Amino acid sequence: MLFLIFWSMIQKVLSILYPKLCIACESHLLEQEKFLCIYCTHQMNWVPVPENNLPNLERIFFGKFNYRYLNSLLFYDNDRITKALLHHLKYKNKPEIGNWLAEWTYQRYHQHIIFKGIDALIKTPIHTKRLKERGYNQLDNFAQVISQKFNIPIYDDVLIRTQYTTSQTQKKMRERLFENTPFELKNHNRIINKHILVVDDVITTGNTMEQIVSLLQTAQPASINIFAIATAK
């Protein structure tokens, strides 16, 4: 009992000395707030949940490959809040932001057809060198929560990244369109006739996802759905 009282006092002192701040506006977070204050959370550019596919993504992938459903949680363009959140997720050692974003995904998409009847979840992989540098794939926690919430197993042994490349956001459009695919398909028998969900953090030009899906389709899955945390308008 005394320990619990003492621990509670320590936590209060720490909260005064090192207050939790909103990633976007740096205001003090309330106890029930995570990463963003309520105001910034509501200011985020949430995708209005469409009945079928997100038109923005359909325009990006039109005529490039076959898909069943594709959607996203957030719009990325001109949204400093989303950009700040994803920057911390990817580069500031905040993988737990992925949990928070996955909870929001479930809250908004738990009845959407994109997550129905899925046999396997495949997340966009990062190179082993990048994984060693960063310590985690920014999609690890997000995928784990999605897997638990929607009861979809994660297949981590099907798609690997074979090339260590610079950040896609730093490349010019021409470089991204004409580079060789940095991915390799392994254990392709696992996804034959399976309904696949591919998840990524951000889709901008769609070049990375086009490479991934084109490779996965060589294994003849039954269908492929795509879900991104954020996507370009």
Beta strands, then each sheet from edge to edge (+ up, - down):
strand 1: 70-75
strand 2: 120-123
strand 3: 159-161
strand 4: 183-185
strand 5: 195-203
strand 6: 223-231
sheet 1: 1+ 6+ 5+ 2+
sheet 2: 3+ 4-
end
